Amino acid sequence: MKYFPFILFLTIVSSTQAQNVTKDIKEKDVERIIKTLAADDMLGRSAKKPDQIEKAATFIESEFKSIHLQPLKGLTSFRQEFQKDFISLKQLEVTLDGQKIGNENIVLISEKADININNNLAVKNISFDATLDNKDKYFYEQAMPIYQDTLSAIVFVAPEFQSAFQEFKGYFGERFASKRKSTKIFVLAPAASTYTVRAAQQIVSYKMTNITGMLEGKTKPDEMVIFSGHYDHLGIQDVAIDGDSIANGADDDASGTTAVIELARYFKKAKNNNRTLVFVAFTAEEIGGYGSKYFSEQLDPDKVITMFNIEMIGKASKWGQNSAFMTGIERSDLGAIIEKNLKGTPFKIYPDPYPEQDLFYRSDNATLARLGVPAHSFSTDQIDSDKLYHTVNDETESLDVKNITATIRAIALAAESIISGKDTPARIDKSTVR
């Protein structure tokens, strides 16, 4: 009986916090933000096209200003700017045993301006086996280690891997420089006795911008909790679908960016953060996670307590309303802390139900996770059946604003004991993160 008053106090506090998130995180604000970010005049927010992403950057910056966030330490504004060298192919010709190969069947990965090769590379093969259960997965399991090693090579890929090969080509067709010195040529064709490769590439430097802001912690200012989402998307497409060529990216990831803004607004008003809160809208997630990579290089990862990365919360999850999933939930005890903080609410956090999609590695959390930070993504997207993903039809009309609002409120509650300094998630084992 003597513990009852304390339990009652906790119940009252929890109830009050739930009332506050309901009052302070409003559907009308969520709807305004996401409709602005995913509007046609944002031009699809391509990180590769400064003219297509600048308006979105300016808008997010204006929201951070209106909330009265502070710039990150060492910055004089909410813009965290950096340069990246972008590589585009100007000319490519590959011959195998004297026969010219169509460029649609070639992936060139090199950072050299001019390439002239005559039978002088290591030769590798990705051969097909009819007994494979998942040939696309097998292709990537073979191709990625070859891409990542330092050996220059020509790689002959069996034609049966055409589908995965074309996806692979889409990722590496145009890309940012990564200081790799090797040259790799993947060719969708049987192995040849002789080959030549002639190529010319153009390298152009682009300015890129993360939008960042912070609320300094009251008693533990050197310990950071990060709330993030990416604001870039695919931009204007070459081929229009029913007259529409703008990939608006309403769910991917205007929904996550909206969450970051609204969480900043909520925590600024709540004034309950003993730890420093960092809010960041990343650029260039869609083309390799370069925004989060640069961001991680500017801080001490040992001072980052956790990262809530928010990715596609625009529609109800497979479990229905008031639910989301967390990628890599088995890698830290953040999930257990969240479950405790959400107890008594209708909202549930589940493990990632799509392990075959490799979602832990497909968003901006992965960069900090590799540094040991308990960094996870939170999503409601049914990625295995989402027909709007990466299409021009990912527009605000397809979204459920109630679902977005409920998820933002849940994340605010889920983070309470962490931002107050009461709970500290266990670190991720860096050796287990590829």
Secondary structure, 3 states (H helix, E strand, C coil): CCCHHHHHHHHHHHHHHHHHHHHHCCHHHHHHHHHHHCCHHHCCCECCCHHHHHHHHHHHHHHHHHHCCECCCCCCCCEEEEEEEEEEEEEEEEEECCEEECHHHEEEECCCCEEEEECCCEEEEECCCCCCCCHHHHHHHHHHHHHHCCCCEEEEECHHHHHHHHHHHHHHCCEECCCCCCCEEEEECCCCCCEEEEEEEEEEEEEEEEEEEEECCCCEEEEEEEEEEECCECEEEEEEECCEEEECCHHHHHHHHHHHHHHHHHHHHHCCCCEEEEEEEECCCCCCCHHHHHHHHCCCHHHEEEEEEECCCCCCECCECCEEEECCHHHCCHHHHHHHHCCCCCCEEEECCCHHHCHHHCCCHHHHHCCCCCEEEEECCCCCCCCCCCCCCCCHHHCCHHHHHHHHHHHHHHCHHHHCCCCCCCCCCHHHCC
